[in-house]
Amino acid sequence: MRHHGHMWPADAEALTREQRELAQARPEAWSPPPGRFRAGGCWVCFPRGHTGAGSAGDPAWAASVVVADGDVVDRFVTSGVAGAAYAPGLLALRVGRLSDLAVGGLTARPEVLLLDATGRDHPRGAGLAVQLGAELDMPTVGVTHRPLLAEGEWPADRRGAVSRLRIGDTVVACWVRTRQGVRPLVVHPGWRVDLAAAVDVVLRTTPRWRTPEPLRAARHLARLARDAASARRGV
């Protein structure tokens, strides 16, 4: 599956134009198969102690994995720099290209990709989860700790409980309780994935912890690469 990345918008104006187009797209819906499936995860991290919006050129490490039946069957790690500072609704400018390169480095193609980004919970209805999926032609699910714009009450305190998140009257994401007694996650339908399929993917990839296994594994690898680079620099 290895590729060298796609053309990503270079500025906010180009990105917002592309987001508006993607929000109108109606690609064929994907559903997770009933048995084993290959779930990918992608994570981008920045130097330790990094807070705030950051800036273009910040060093960054990105990792992607493919998990099947709880085992990591493929992985790829790369490093680069942030394309921009973080601004709400413009995450793709900061980490889009690096995320694309990380997933493109995998040998095994995931059937669905999880990433730390929103989907329809976005000012223009197309967060990075939607955009990366469209670029890679791959079903995607976003998983975040909190909504970007959407609002809704938390679900009941039991594993599998779900409550909807809305912007106005439109359901754009949902809270999902992956473990009892633990704060729920926000699950975002991305490219070619509806709300029910997104919840199914997340619950089937969180057998033990709060966070889906593909995201946990990718986060771990990205942080290992960052810490190794820091050690080499003597930081």
URMOHU-V464779 format. One record per pair of residues at least 4 apart in sequence whose C-alpha atoms are under 8 Angstrom apart, sorted by the first residue. I is the first residue (numbers start at 1). J is the second residue. D is the distance in whole Angstrom. If there is no record, write none. Layout:
i=I j=J d=D
i=I j=J d=D
This chain:
i=1 j=104 d=6
i=1 j=105 d=7
i=1 j=106 d=6
i=1 j=107 d=5
i=1 j=108 d=7
i=1 j=109 d=6
i=2 j=104 d=5
i=2 j=105 d=5
i=2 j=106 d=6
i=2 j=107 d=6
i=3 j=101 d=7
i=3 j=104 d=5
i=3 j=105 d=7
i=4 j=101 d=6
i=4 j=104 d=7
i=5 j=97 d=7
i=5 j=100 d=6
i=5 j=101 d=5
i=5 j=104 d=7
i=6 j=97 d=7
i=6 j=100 d=7
i=6 j=135 d=7
i=8 j=93 d=8
i=8 j=96 d=7
i=8 j=97 d=6
i=9 j=14 d=5
i=9 j=15 d=5
i=9 j=18 d=8
i=9 j=93 d=7
i=10 j=14 d=7
i=10 j=15 d=7
i=10 j=93 d=7
i=11 j=15 d=6
i=11 j=93 d=7
i=12 j=16 d=6
i=12 j=90 d=7
i=12 j=93 d=7
i=13 j=17 d=6
i=14 j=18 d=6
i=15 j=19 d=6
i=15 j=90 d=8
i=15 j=92 d=8
i=15 j=93 d=8
i=16 j=20 d=6
i=16 j=90 d=8
i=16 j=124 d=7
i=17 j=21 d=7
i=18 j=22 d=6
i=19 j=23 d=6
i=19 j=124 d=6
i=19 j=125 d=7
i=19 j=126 d=5
i=19 j=127 d=7
i=19 j=131 d=7
i=20 j=24 d=7
i=20 j=124 d=6
i=20 j=125 d=7
i=20 j=126 d=7
i=21 j=25 d=7
i=22 j=126 d=6
i=22 j=130 d=8
i=22 j=131 d=7
i=22 j=134 d=8
i=23 j=120 d=8
i=23 j=124 d=7
i=23 j=125 d=5
i=23 j=126 d=5
i=26 j=192 d=8
i=27 j=191 d=8
i=27 j=192 d=6
i=28 j=192 d=6
i=29 j=192 d=5
i=29 j=193 d=6
i=29 j=194 d=7
i=30 j=139 d=7
i=30 j=192 d=5
i=30 j=193 d=6
i=30 j=194 d=8
i=30 j=197 d=8
i=31 j=193 d=7
i=31 j=197 d=6
i=32 j=37 d=7
i=32 j=197 d=7
i=32 j=200 d=8
i=32 j=201 d=7
i=33 j=37 d=7
i=36 j=68 d=7
i=36 j=69 d=6
i=37 j=68 d=6
i=37 j=69 d=8
i=37 j=111 d=7
i=38 j=66 d=6
i=38 j=67 d=6
i=38 j=68 d=5
i=38 j=109 d=8
i=38 j=110 d=5
i=38 j=111 d=5
i=38 j=112 d=7
i=39 j=66 d=6
i=39 j=67 d=5
i=39 j=68 d=6
i=39 j=110 d=5
i=39 j=111 d=6
i=39 j=112 d=5
i=39 j=113 d=6
i=39 j=114 d=7
i=39 j=205 d=8
i=39 j=214 d=7
i=40 j=64 d=7
i=40 j=65 d=5
i=40 j=66 d=4
i=40 j=67 d=6
i=40 j=110 d=5
i=40 j=111 d=7
i=40 j=112 d=6
i=40 j=113 d=4
i=40 j=114 d=6
i=40 j=214 d=6
i=40 j=215 d=8
i=41 j=64 d=5
i=41 j=65 d=5
i=41 j=66 d=7
i=41 j=67 d=8
i=41 j=113 d=6
i=41 j=114 d=5
i=41 j=115 d=6
i=41 j=214 d=4
i=41 j=215 d=5
i=41 j=217 d=8
i=41 j=218 d=6
i=42 j=62 d=7
i=42 j=63 d=6
i=42 j=64 d=4
i=42 j=65 d=7
i=42 j=99 d=7
i=42 j=102 d=7
i=42 j=103 d=7
i=42 j=113 d=7
i=42 j=114 d=7
i=42 j=115 d=5
i=42 j=116 d=8
i=42 j=214 d=8
i=42 j=215 d=6
i=42 j=218 d=6
i=42 j=219 d=8
i=43 j=62 d=6
i=43 j=63 d=6
i=43 j=64 d=7
i=43 j=99 d=7
i=43 j=115 d=6
i=43 j=116 d=7
i=43 j=215 d=7
i=43 j=218 d=5
i=43 j=219 d=5
i=43 j=222 d=7
i=44 j=60 d=7
i=44 j=61 d=6
i=44 j=62 d=4
i=44 j=63 d=7
i=44 j=95 d=7
i=44 j=98 d=8
i=44 j=99 d=7
i=44 j=219 d=7
i=44 j=222 d=7
i=45 j=60 d=6
i=45 j=61 d=5
i=45 j=62 d=6
i=45 j=219 d=8
i=45 j=222 d=6
i=45 j=223 d=7
i=45 j=226 d=8
i=46 j=50 d=6
i=46 j=58 d=7
i=46 j=59 d=6
i=46 j=60 d=5
i=46 j=61 d=6
i=46 j=226 d=8
i=47 j=59 d=7
i=47 j=60 d=7
i=47 j=226 d=7
i=50 j=54 d=8
i=53 j=85 d=5
i=53 j=86 d=5
i=53 j=87 d=7
i=54 j=58 d=7
i=54 j=84 d=8
i=54 j=85 d=5
i=54 j=86 d=6
i=55 j=82 d=7
i=55 j=83 d=8
i=55 j=84 d=5
i=55 j=85 d=4
i=55 j=86 d=7
i=56 j=81 d=7
i=56 j=82 d=5
i=56 j=83 d=5
i=56 j=84 d=4
i=56 j=85 d=5
i=56 j=94 d=7
i=57 j=81 d=5
i=57 j=82 d=5
i=57 j=83 d=6
i=57 j=84 d=7
i=58 j=81 d=5
i=58 j=82 d=5
i=59 j=79 d=8
i=59 j=80 d=6
i=59 j=81 d=4
i=59 j=82 d=6
i=60 j=79 d=6
i=60 j=80 d=5
i=60 j=81 d=5
i=60 j=82 d=6
i=60 j=226 d=8
i=61 j=77 d=7
i=61 j=78 d=6
i=61 j=79 d=4
i=61 j=80 d=6
i=61 j=81 d=8
i=61 j=222 d=6
i=61 j=223 d=8
i=61 j=225 d=7
i=61 j=226 d=6
i=62 j=77 d=6
i=62 j=78 d=5
i=62 j=79 d=6
i=62 j=80 d=8
i=62 j=98 d=7
i=62 j=99 d=7
i=62 j=102 d=6
i=62 j=222 d=5
i=63 j=75 d=7
i=63 j=76 d=6
i=63 j=77 d=4
i=63 j=78 d=6
i=63 j=99 d=8
i=63 j=102 d=6
i=63 j=103 d=8
i=63 j=218 d=5
i=63 j=219 d=7
i=63 j=221 d=6
i=63 j=222 d=5
i=64 j=75 d=6
i=64 j=76 d=5
i=64 j=77 d=6
i=64 j=102 d=6
i=64 j=103 d=6
i=64 j=106 d=7
i=64 j=218 d=5
i=65 j=72 d=7
i=65 j=73 d=8
i=65 j=74 d=6
i=65 j=75 d=4
i=65 j=76 d=6
i=65 j=103 d=8
i=65 j=106 d=7
i=65 j=214 d=6
i=65 j=217 d=7
i=65 j=218 d=6
i=66 j=72 d=6
i=66 j=73 d=6
i=66 j=74 d=5
i=66 j=75 d=6
i=66 j=108 d=7
i=66 j=109 d=8
i=66 j=110 d=6
i=66 j=214 d=7
i=67 j=71 d=5
i=67 j=72 d=4
i=67 j=73 d=6
i=67 j=74 d=7
i=67 j=213 d=7
i=67 j=214 d=6
i=68 j=72 d=7
i=68 j=73 d=7
i=70 j=205 d=8
i=70 j=213 d=7
i=72 j=214 d=8
i=72 j=217 d=8
i=74 j=106 d=7
i=74 j=107 d=7
i=74 j=108 d=6
i=75 j=106 d=6
i=76 j=102 d=6
i=76 j=103 d=7
i=76 j=105 d=6
i=76 j=106 d=6
i=77 j=102 d=6
i=77 j=105 d=8
i=77 j=221 d=7
i=77 j=222 d=7
i=77 j=225 d=8
i=78 j=101 d=8
i=78 j=102 d=6
i=79 j=98 d=8
i=80 j=98 d=7
i=81 j=98 d=8
i=82 j=94 d=5
i=82 j=95 d=6
i=82 j=98 d=8
i=83 j=93 d=6
i=83 j=94 d=4
i=83 j=95 d=6
i=83 j=97 d=8
i=84 j=93 d=6
i=84 j=94 d=4
i=85 j=93 d=8
i=85 j=94 d=6
i=86 j=90 d=7
i=86 j=91 d=6
i=86 j=93 d=8
i=86 j=94 d=6
i=87 j=91 d=6
i=88 j=148 d=8
i=89 j=122 d=6
i=89 j=123 d=6
i=89 j=124 d=8
i=89 j=127 d=7
i=90 j=94 d=7
i=90 j=127 d=8
i=91 j=95 d=6
i=91 j=96 d=7
i=91 j=117 d=8
i=91 j=127 d=8
i=91 j=128 d=7
i=92 j=96 d=4
i=92 j=97 d=8
i=92 j=127 d=8
i=92 j=128 d=5
i=92 j=131 d=8
i=93 j=97 d=8
i=95 j=99 d=6
i=96 j=100 d=6
i=96 j=128 d=7
i=96 j=132 d=7
i=97 j=101 d=6
i=98 j=102 d=6
i=99 j=103 d=6
i=99 j=132 d=8
i=100 j=104 d=6
i=100 j=132 d=7
i=100 j=135 d=8
i=100 j=136 d=8
i=101 j=105 d=6
i=102 j=106 d=7
i=110 j=138 d=8
i=111 j=138 d=7
i=111 j=139 d=7
i=112 j=138 d=6
i=112 j=139 d=5
i=112 j=140 d=5
i=112 j=141 d=7
i=113 j=133 d=8
i=113 j=138 d=7
i=113 j=139 d=6
i=113 j=140 d=5
i=113 j=141 d=6
i=114 j=140 d=6
i=114 j=141 d=5
i=114 j=142 d=6
i=114 j=143 d=7
i=114 j=214 d=7
i=114 j=215 d=7
i=115 j=129 d=7
i=115 j=140 d=8
i=115 j=141 d=7
i=115 j=142 d=5
i=115 j=143 d=6
i=115 j=215 d=7
i=116 j=129 d=8
i=116 j=142 d=6
i=116 j=143 d=5
i=116 j=144 d=6
i=116 j=215 d=8
i=117 j=127 d=7
i=117 j=128 d=6
i=117 j=129 d=6
i=117 j=142 d=5
i=117 j=143 d=6
i=117 j=144 d=6
i=117 j=188 d=8
i=118 j=122 d=7
i=118 j=126 d=8
i=118 j=127 d=5
i=118 j=128 d=6
i=118 j=129 d=6
i=118 j=130 d=8
i=118 j=142 d=5
i=118 j=143 d=7
i=118 j=144 d=7
i=118 j=147 d=8
i=118 j=148 d=7
i=118 j=188 d=6
i=118 j=190 d=8
i=119 j=125 d=7
i=119 j=126 d=5
i=119 j=127 d=4
i=119 j=128 d=6
i=119 j=129 d=5
i=119 j=130 d=5
i=119 j=141 d=8
i=119 j=142 d=6
i=119 j=172 d=8
i=119 j=173 d=8
i=119 j=188 d=5
i=119 j=189 d=6
i=119 j=190 d=5
i=119 j=191 d=8
i=120 j=124 d=8
i=120 j=125 d=4
i=120 j=126 d=5
i=120 j=127 d=6
i=120 j=130 d=8
i=120 j=172 d=5
i=120 j=173 d=7
i=120 j=188 d=7
i=120 j=189 d=7
i=120 j=190 d=7
i=121 j=125 d=6
i=121 j=126 d=8
i=121 j=127 d=7
i=121 j=147 d=7
i=121 j=148 d=6
i=121 j=149 d=6
i=121 j=150 d=6
i=121 j=167 d=7
i=121 j=172 d=5
i=121 j=173 d=7
i=121 j=188 d=7
i=122 j=126 d=6
i=122 j=127 d=6
i=122 j=148 d=7
i=122 j=149 d=6
i=123 j=149 d=7
i=126 j=130 d=5
i=126 j=131 d=7
i=127 j=131 d=6
i=128 j=132 d=6
i=129 j=133 d=6
i=129 j=140 d=6
i=129 j=141 d=6
i=129 j=142 d=5
i=129 j=188 d=8
i=129 j=189 d=8
i=129 j=190 d=5
i=129 j=191 d=7
i=130 j=134 d=6
i=130 j=140 d=7
i=130 j=189 d=8
i=130 j=190 d=4
i=130 j=191 d=5
i=131 j=135 d=6
i=131 j=191 d=7
i=132 j=136 d=6
i=132 j=140 d=8
i=133 j=137 d=6
i=133 j=138 d=5
i=133 j=139 d=6
i=133 j=140 d=5
i=133 j=190 d=7
i=133 j=191 d=5
i=134 j=138 d=7
i=134 j=191 d=6
i=138 j=191 d=7
i=138 j=192 d=8
i=139 j=190 d=7
i=139 j=191 d=5
i=139 j=192 d=5
i=139 j=193 d=6
i=140 j=189 d=7
i=140 j=190 d=5
i=140 j=191 d=5
i=140 j=192 d=7
i=140 j=193 d=7
i=141 j=187 d=7
i=141 j=188 d=6
i=141 j=189 d=5
i=141 j=190 d=5
i=141 j=191 d=7
i=141 j=193 d=7
i=141 j=198 d=6
i=142 j=187 d=6
i=142 j=188 d=5
i=142 j=189 d=6
i=142 j=190 d=6
i=143 j=185 d=7
i=143 j=186 d=6
i=143 j=187 d=5
i=143 j=188 d=6
i=144 j=185 d=6
i=144 j=186 d=5
i=144 j=187 d=7
i=145 j=184 d=8
i=145 j=185 d=5
i=145 j=186 d=6
i=146 j=185 d=7
i=146 j=186 d=6
i=147 j=151 d=7
i=147 j=186 d=6
i=149 j=167 d=7
i=150 j=165 d=5
i=150 j=166 d=5
i=150 j=167 d=5
i=150 j=172 d=7
i=150 j=173 d=8
i=151 j=165 d=5
i=151 j=166 d=5
i=151 j=167 d=7
i=152 j=163 d=7
i=152 j=164 d=6
i=152 j=165 d=5
i=152 j=166 d=6
i=153 j=163 d=7
i=153 j=164 d=8
i=153 j=165 d=8
i=154 j=162 d=8
i=154 j=163 d=6
i=154 j=175 d=6
i=154 j=184 d=7
i=155 j=161 d=6
i=155 j=162 d=5
i=155 j=163 d=5
i=155 j=175 d=7
i=155 j=176 d=7
i=155 j=177 d=7
i=155 j=184 d=8
i=156 j=161 d=6
i=156 j=162 d=8
i=156 j=177 d=8
i=157 j=161 d=7
i=157 j=177 d=7
i=157 j=180 d=5
i=157 j=181 d=6
i=158 j=177 d=6
i=158 j=178 d=8
i=158 j=179 d=7
i=158 j=180 d=5
i=158 j=181 d=8
i=159 j=177 d=5
i=159 j=178 d=5
i=159 j=179 d=5
i=159 j=180 d=5
i=160 j=176 d=6
i=160 j=177 d=5
i=160 j=178 d=6
i=160 j=179 d=8
i=160 j=203 d=7
i=161 j=176 d=6
i=161 j=177 d=5
i=161 j=178 d=8
i=162 j=174 d=7
i=162 j=175 d=6
i=162 j=176 d=5
i=162 j=177 d=6
i=163 j=174 d=5
i=163 j=175 d=5
i=163 j=176 d=7
i=164 j=171 d=6
i=164 j=172 d=8
i=164 j=173 d=6
i=164 j=174 d=4
i=164 j=175 d=6
i=165 j=171 d=6
i=165 j=172 d=6
i=165 j=173 d=5
i=165 j=174 d=5
i=165 j=175 d=7
i=166 j=170 d=5
i=166 j=171 d=4
i=166 j=172 d=6
i=166 j=173 d=7
i=167 j=171 d=7
i=167 j=172 d=7
i=172 j=188 d=7
i=172 j=189 d=8
i=173 j=186 d=7
i=173 j=187 d=6
i=173 j=188 d=5
i=173 j=189 d=6
i=173 j=195 d=7
i=174 j=186 d=6
i=174 j=187 d=5
i=174 j=188 d=7
i=174 j=195 d=8
i=175 j=184 d=6
i=175 j=185 d=6
i=175 j=186 d=5
i=175 j=187 d=6
i=176 j=184 d=5
i=176 j=185 d=5
i=176 j=186 d=6
i=176 j=187 d=7
i=176 j=199 d=7
i=177 j=182 d=7
i=177 j=183 d=7
i=177 j=184 d=4
i=177 j=185 d=6
i=178 j=182 d=8
i=178 j=184 d=6
i=178 j=185 d=7
i=178 j=203 d=6
i=178 j=206 d=7
i=178 j=209 d=8
i=178 j=210 d=5
i=178 j=211 d=8
i=179 j=183 d=8
i=179 j=184 d=8
i=179 j=209 d=7
i=179 j=210 d=6
i=182 j=210 d=7
i=184 j=210 d=8
i=185 j=210 d=8
i=185 j=211 d=8
i=187 j=198 d=7
i=187 j=199 d=7
i=187 j=202 d=8
i=188 j=195 d=7
i=188 j=198 d=7
i=189 j=193 d=5
i=189 j=194 d=5
i=189 j=195 d=5
i=189 j=197 d=8
i=189 j=198 d=5
i=190 j=194 d=7
i=190 j=198 d=8
i=193 j=197 d=6
i=193 j=198 d=6
i=194 j=198 d=6
i=195 j=199 d=6
i=196 j=200 d=6
i=197 j=201 d=6
i=198 j=202 d=6
i=199 j=203 d=6
i=200 j=204 d=6
i=201 j=205 d=6
i=202 j=206 d=6
i=202 j=212 d=6
i=203 j=207 d=7
i=203 j=212 d=8
i=205 j=212 d=5
i=205 j=213 d=6
i=205 j=214 d=7
i=206 j=210 d=7
i=206 j=211 d=6
i=206 j=212 d=4
i=206 j=213 d=6
i=207 j=212 d=8
i=209 j=213 d=8
i=211 j=215 d=7
i=211 j=216 d=6
i=212 j=216 d=6
i=213 j=217 d=6
i=214 j=218 d=6
i=215 j=219 d=6
i=216 j=220 d=6
i=217 j=221 d=6
i=218 j=222 d=6
i=219 j=223 d=6
i=220 j=224 d=6
i=221 j=225 d=6
i=222 j=226 d=6
i=223 j=227 d=6
i=224 j=228 d=6
i=225 j=229 d=6
i=226 j=230 d=6
i=227 j=231 d=6
i=228 j=232 d=6
i=229 j=233 d=6
i=230 j=234 d=6
i=230 j=235 d=5
i=231 j=235 d=6
